[in-house]
Amino acid sequence: MSDQTGPGTPGPAGSGGGDQPGDSAQERVHYAGYQGEPADKSDQDSMSSIFKRAKHPVDTSGAAVGGSGISAGGPDVPAGTSDGPEVLGTPPHQTDSTRDPETTVMRTGDAGVAQPTYGTHAGGGGGVTVRPPRAEDVDRRAERRAERLIACWFLISVVGTVGFVITNFVGDKHQAYYTPCLGSALGLAVGGLGIGMILWAKRLMPHEQAVQERHEFTSAKEEIAVTEAEITAGFADTGLARFPLLRRTLLGAGTVLGGLIVVPLLNLTNSKPGKKLDHTSWVKGARLVTEDGRLVKLGDISIGGIETVFPAIPVTESDGTTTYKPKTDVHTKADSTTILIRLPPGVDRPRKGRENWSVDGHVAYSKICSHAGCPVSLYEQQTHHLLCPCHQSVFDVLDGCRAIFGPASRSLPQLAIAVDDDGFLYARNGDYDEPVGAAFWERS
């Protein structure tokens, strides 16, 4: 839309806005795009806001809508008069712009009857259809049933929170049930509280239907005071004073739900293993066994080969015989997993005091990386290096599995092994010579 003046264009805003000498129908149609702005300069300034102009809509023919009294050509052009097709016309509003004040509020109160703040018409674009009353608004028994249902959901939230805390601290984190139970309890804790609050809002809080036209974004002090009063009234509408059972159960559910914030913090403080990794499942005399329960004998592994082994604990039977019970459960794997390597003869350089910790080139070291606890499982026969696939730490097997590259800062703990009369490999001294696992765990 052009705002230049001259032949063939509308004159300045102060020129009156009606038919002037030299004006044509095309000029008036072009001016109709201003959606009913007054032609007077002062009036045009007051109507310059799009929000104010929206209060005086016109239809596609240029006629005022809803009895606004202002046509597309200005206030002095009769309503319903059109000299041509409408340009940039505004569609009719869905609200009744002739009503004052501008807002219609339909409120369902305690009596269960929708009470409009002023009269509305059922038909037409500006009417508000009154919702039928809810059962809780007219029946005290229905209201009490809704209260008990909501309170039940709040209690379910309490049960879920308590179950989450109990599962976290009492449950076995290595069992299959742990994570599903923890997630289910958390879902009940959060879902029960959420469903209860939704039902509270839908069944017990007053329902309102409001239709309001656009207005300026700035609010007067009177409007701010009215808003504050409405907030105060809204708080009263929640019924906290009327429904003591809901008040108590909501307070209980919210208080107990706060335990979900404390639980992760307690987990952080309890995550350090302390002295637990100083001792593993290896005991003196425990035989080396594979994951499938096969006892390892001298000569089962070829030169350059490796094998992951676990302890087989000696058990004395009632008849005096000794049997060996393999321990390949999750707890044992977490700290006792050992890698058995057979080196070529004469290449091993045992450290002082460890000369008899190997048998015929067989050496055993903890498989848990001393950096972050990942499994060290990649062995290079030519260099005799062990590689951790997680962060590329490298250990020299010939030098007591000393860390020579990567973030690992200390050697892998060594397990002293020997061979018994039956040819089976077993733990000579029992446990490792030092704690297993990540180095920073020792400082916990």
C-alpha positions in Angstrom: 0.0 0.0 0.0 1.5 3.4 -1.0 1.4 6.4 1.3 2.5 8.9 -1.4 0.2 11.8 -2.4 -0.6 13.1 -5.8 -2.9 12.6 -8.7 -4.6 9.3 -8.5 -3.8 8.7 -4.8 -5.7 9.5 -1.6 -4.9 12.8 0.0 -3.4 13.4 3.4 -5.1 12.0 6.4 -6.3 15.5 7.3 -8.2 16.0 4.0 -11.4 14.6 5.4 -11.5 11.0 4.0 -14.7 11.6 2.0 -15.2 12.3 -1.7 -13.0 15.2 -2.7 -12.8 16.9 -6.1 -10.7 14.8 -8.3 -11.2 11.7 -6.2 -12.2 8.6 -8.1 -13.8 5.3 -7.2 -10.4 3.6 -7.5 -8.9 6.1 -4.9 -11.7 5.3 -2.4 -11.2 1.6 -2.9 -7.5 2.0 -2.3 -8.2 3.9 0.9 -10.6 1.1 2.0 -7.6 -1.0 2.7 -7.1 0.9 5.9 -10.0 -1.1 7.4 -12.1 1.8 8.6 -9.5 4.3 9.8 -11.0 7.8 10.3 -9.9 10.4 7.9 -9.2 13.1 10.5 -5.5 13.3 11.3 -5.9 13.1 15.0 -8.4 10.3 14.7 -6.0 8.4 12.3 -3.2 8.7 14.9 -5.5 7.3 17.6 -6.4 4.5 15.3 -2.9 3.7 14.0 -2.5 0.6 16.2 -3.5 -2.6 14.5 -5.1 -3.7 17.7 -7.3 -0.6 17.7 -8.2 -1.0 14.0 -9.1 -4.6 14.7 -12.0 -3.3 16.9 -13.6 -1.8 13.8 -13.7 -4.7 11.2 -15.1 -4.6 7.8 -16.3 -7.4 5.6 -15.2 -8.1 2.0 -17.7 -5.6 0.6 -16.3 -2.7 2.7 -19.3 -2.5 5.1 -18.8 -2.3 8.8 -19.3 -5.6 10.7 -21.3 -5.9 13.9 -22.7 -2.4 13.9 -19.4 -0.7 14.3 -20.7 2.4 12.4 -17.5 2.8 10.4 -17.1 1.8 6.8 -14.1 1.0 4.8 -14.0 4.4 3.3 -13.9 6.3 6.6 -16.5 7.5 9.2 -18.3 9.8 6.7 -19.0 7.0 4.2 -22.3 5.3 4.7 -22.1 1.8 6.0 -22.7 -0.8 3.3 -21.5 1.5 0.5 -18.9 0.1 -1.8 -17.4 1.6 -4.9 -15.5 -1.5 -6.0 -13.8 -4.7 -4.9 -12.3 -4.6 -1.4 -8.5 -4.5 -1.1 -6.7 -5.9 2.0 -10.1 -6.3 3.7 -10.3 -7.7 7.3 -12.6 -10.7 7.9 -15.3 -10.4 10.6 -14.2 -11.1 14.1 -15.5 -14.1 15.9 -16.4 -12.0 19.0 -19.1 -9.3 19.5 -17.2 -6.0 19.2 -20.3 -4.0 20.1 -20.4 -5.2 23.7 -18.8 -3.3 26.5 -16.9 -4.4 28.5 -15.0 -6.5 25.9 -14.8 -9.8 27.9 -17.5 -12.4 28.4 -16.9 -14.9 31.1 -19.0 -17.9 31.6 -18.3 -19.4 35.0 -19.5 -22.6 36.5 -19.7 -22.0 40.2 -20.4 -24.1 43.3 -24.1 -24.2 42.5 -23.4 -25.9 39.2 -25.1 -23.2 37.1 -23.2 -21.3 34.4 -23.5 -17.6 35.3 -22.5 -15.1 32.5 -21.2 -11.8 33.7 -23.6 -10.2 31.3 -26.1 -11.2 28.6 -24.9 -13.2 25.6 -26.8 -14.4 22.6 -26.7 -18.1 21.8 -26.4 -17.6 18.0 -24.1 -15.5 15.9 -20.4 -15.0 15.8 -20.1 -13.5 19.2 -22.2 -15.9 21.3 -20.9 -18.2 24.0 -22.4 -21.6 24.3 -22.9 -22.5 27.9 -21.6 -25.9 29.0 -23.9 -28.2 30.8 -23.1 -28.5 34.5 -20.9 -31.4 35.7 -22.2 -34.0 38.1 -19.8 -32.7 40.8 -21.4 -29.3 40.6 -24.9 -30.5 41.4 -24.4 -33.7 43.3 -22.6 -33.7 46.7 -22.1 -37.4 46.5 -20.4 -37.2 43.1 -18.2 -34.4 44.5 -17.1 -36.7 47.4 -16.4 -39.6 45.0 -14.2 -37.3 42.9 -12.4 -36.2 46.0 -11.7 -39.8 47.1 -10.6 -40.7 43.6 -8.1 -37.9 43.5 -6.8 -38.7 47.0 -6.3 -42.3 45.9 -4.0 -41.1 43.1 -2.1 -39.0 45.5 -1.6 -42.1 47.7 -0.5 -44.1 44.7 2.2 -41.4 44.2 3.3 -41.8 47.8 3.5 -45.6 47.3 5.5 -45.2 44.1 8.0 -42.8 45.8 8.5 -45.1 48.8 8.9 -48.1 46.4 11.5 -46.1 44.4 13.6 -45.4 47.5 13.3 -49.0 48.9 14.2 -50.5 45.5 17.2 -48.2 45.2 18.7 -49.0 48.5 17.6 -52.5 49.2 17.3 -54.0 45.7 20.1 -55.9 44.0 21.3 -53.7 41.2 22.7 -56.7 39.3 19.4 -58.5 39.1 17.0 -58.3 36.1 14.1 -57.0 38.2 16.0 -53.9 39.5 15.7 -51.5 36.6 12.0 -52.3 35.7 11.0 -52.0 39.4 12.9 -48.7 39.7 11.2 -47.3 36.6 7.8 -48.5 37.5 8.0 -47.0 41.0 9.2 -43.7 39.5 6.3 -43.8 37.0 3.8 -44.3 39.8 5.3 -41.5 41.9 5.2 -38.9 39.1 2.2 -40.2 37.2 0.0 -40.6 40.3 0.6 -37.0 41.4 0.1 -35.7 37.8 -3.2 -37.7 37.2 -4.5 -36.6 40.6 -3.9 -32.9 39.8 -5.5 -33.2 36.4 -8.6 -34.9 37.8 -8.7 -32.2 40.5 -8.7 -29.4 37.8 -11.3 -31.2 35.6 -13.8 -32.3 38.3 -13.6 -30.0 41.3 -12.2 -26.6 40.1 -14.7 -24.1 38.6 -14.8 -24.1 34.8 -14.7 -20.8 32.9 -15.4 -19.9 29.3 -13.9 -16.5 28.3 -14.0 -14.6 25.0 -12.0 -11.4 24.8 -11.0 -9.1 22.0 -7.4 -7.9 21.5 -6.3 -4.9 23.5 -3.1 -3.0 24.1 -0.2 -4.9 25.8 0.2 -2.3 28.5 -2.1 -2.7 31.5 -3.5 0.0 33.6 -3.2 -0.1 37.4 -6.8 -0.9 37.7 -6.4 -4.0 35.5 -3.3 -5.1 37.5 -5.4 -4.8 40.7 -8.2 -6.8 39.0 -5.7 -9.5 37.9 -4.4 -9.8 41.5 -7.9 -10.2 42.7 -8.6 -12.9 40.2 -5.4 -14.8 41.2 -6.6 -14.6 44.8 -10.0 -15.8 43.8 -8.4 -18.6 41.7 -6.5 -19.8 44.7 -9.7 -19.9 46.7 -11.3 -21.9 43.8 -8.8 -24.7 44.3 -10.8 -25.7 47.3 -7.9 -26.3 49.6 -9.9 -25.0 52.5 -13.0 -27.1 51.5 -11.3 -30.4 50.9 -9.0 -31.2 53.8 -8.4 -34.8 52.6 -7.0 -33.5 49.3 -4.9 -30.9 51.1 -3.3 -33.5 53.4 -2.7 -36.1 50.7 -1.3 -33.6 48.2 1.0 -32.3 50.9 2.1 -35.8 51.7 2.6 -36.7 48.1 4.6 -33.6 47.4 6.7 -34.0 50.5 7.6 -37.6 49.8 8.2 -36.9 46.1 11.0 -34.6 47.2 12.8 -37.8 48.2 13.4 -38.4 44.5 15.8 -35.5 44.5 17.7 -36.7 47.5 18.1 -40.3 46.2 20.4 -39.4 43.3 22.6 -37.3 45.6 22.8 -40.2 48.1 23.7 -42.5 45.2 26.7 -40.2 44.4 28.0 -40.5 47.9 27.5 -44.3 48.0 29.0 -45.0 44.6 32.5 -45.3 45.8 33.5 -48.9 46.5 35.8 -48.0 49.3 37.7 -51.2 50.5 35.4 -53.6 48.6 37.8 -54.0 45.8 40.7 -54.9 48.1 39.3 -58.4 48.2 37.8 -60.5 45.3 36.4 -64.0 45.0 39.9 -65.5 44.6 41.0 -67.7 47.5 44.0 -69.8 48.1 43.8 -73.1 46.2 41.0 -71.9 43.9 41.3 -73.5 40.5 41.1 -71.6 37.2 37.9 -72.2 35.3 36.5 -70.9 32.1 33.1 -69.2 31.8 31.5 -72.5 30.6 32.8 -74.3 33.8 35.8 -76.1 32.3 38.8 -76.4 34.6 42.0 -75.2 33.0 44.9 -77.7 32.9 48.5 -77.0 32.1 48.9 -77.2 28.3 45.3 -76.3 27.4 46.5 -73.0 26.0 48.9 -72.8 23.2 51.9 -70.3 23.2 50.5 -66.9 22.4 47.0 -67.8 23.4 44.8 -66.2 26.0 41.8 -67.3 28.0 39.4 -65.5 30.4 39.2 -67.4 33.6 37.3 -67.3 36.9 37.8 -68.9 40.4 36.5 -72.4 41.2 36.3 -72.4 45.0 37.3 -75.7 46.7 34.5 -77.2 48.8 35.0 -80.1 51.2 32.2 -82.6 51.0 30.7 -84.6 53.9 32.8 -87.7 52.8 36.0 -85.7 53.0 36.5 -85.3 49.3 37.2 -81.9 47.7 35.2 -80.5 44.9 35.5 -77.2 43.1 32.5 -74.9 42.6 32.9 -72.5 39.7 31.9 -68.9 40.5 30.9 -67.2 37.2 28.0 -65.1 38.6 27.7 -61.4 38.0 29.3 -60.4 41.3 32.3 -62.6 40.6 32.7 -61.2 37.0 32.6 -57.7 38.4 35.8 -58.0 40.3 37.4 -61.4 39.7 37.6 -61.7 35.9 41.2 -62.7 35.0 43.0 -63.0 31.7 45.4 -66.0 31.4 48.2 -65.6 28.8 50.8 -68.2 27.8 54.1 -66.5 26.8 57.0 -68.0 24.9 59.7 -69.5 27.1 62.2 -67.1 28.5 60.6 -63.8 27.5 58.9 -63.0 30.7 60.6 -60.5 33.0 59.0 -61.1 36.4 59.4 -58.4 39.0 61.3 -58.9 42.2 59.5 -61.3 44.5 57.2 -62.7 41.7 59.6 -65.2 40.2 57.4 -68.2 41.1 54.0 -66.5 40.2 54.0 -68.0 36.7 54.0 -71.7 35.5 55.7 -72.6 32.2 55.0 -69.2 30.7 51.5 -68.9 32.0 50.8 -65.5 33.6 47.5 -64.2 35.0 46.5 -60.6 35.4 43.2 -58.8 36.3 41.1 -58.1 33.2 39.7 -54.9 34.7 41.5 -51.9 33.3 43.2 -49.7 36.0 41.9 -46.5 34.3 38.1 -46.8 34.2 37.3 -50.5 34.8 36.8 -51.6 31.2 37.7 -55.1 30.1 41.3 -55.4 28.8 40.8 -58.0 26.1 43.0 -57.3 23.1 46.3 -59.1 23.1 49.1 -58.6 20.4 51.3 -61.6 20.2 54.2 -60.0 18.5 54.7 -57.1 21.0 53.1 -58.9 24.0 50.9 -55.9 24.6 47.5 -55.8 26.1 45.1 -53.1 24.8 42.1 -51.7 26.5 39.5 -50.9 23.8 37.7 -48.2 25.7 40.4 -45.6 26.0 43.4 -47.3 24.2 45.5 -47.8 27.3 48.4 -50.2 26.6 50.0 -52.6 29.1 53.3 -54.5 28.6 52.7 -58.1 29.7 56.5 -58.9 29.8 57.0 -56.2 32.4 54.3 -57.1 34.9 51.6 -55.5 32.7 53.0 -52.1 33.3 50.9 -49.2 31.7 53.0 -47.8 28.9 50.4 -45.8 26.9 47.1 -44.1 27.4 45.3 -42.7 30.4 45.9 -45.8 32.7 48.3 -44.8 35.4 49.2 -48.2 37.1 49.9 -51.8 36.2 47.3 -54.5 36.1 47.2 -56.5 39.4 48.8 -59.9 39.0 47.4 -63.2 40.3 50.0 -65.8 41.4 49.3 -69.2 39.9 50.7 -72.7 40.3 49.9 -76.2 39.1 48.7 -79.1 41.3 49.4 -82.8 41.1 46.5 -83.3 38.7 47.8 -80.7 36.3 45.2 -78.1 37.0 46.2 -74.4 37.4 45.2 -72.8 40.7 45.7 -69.6 42.7 48.9 -69.9 44.7 48.5 -67.1 47.3 44.8 -66.5 47.0 43.8 -62.9 46.0 45.6 -60.4 43.8 48.6 -58.6 45.1 46.8 -55.2 45.0 43.2 -53.8 44.6 41.7 -54.3 41.2 39.8 -51.7 39.1 40.2 -48.0 38.4 43.1 -46.3 40.2 40.8 -43.5 41.5 38.7 -46.0 43.4 41.6 -46.5 45.8 41.3 -42.9 46.9 37.6 -43.2 47.8 
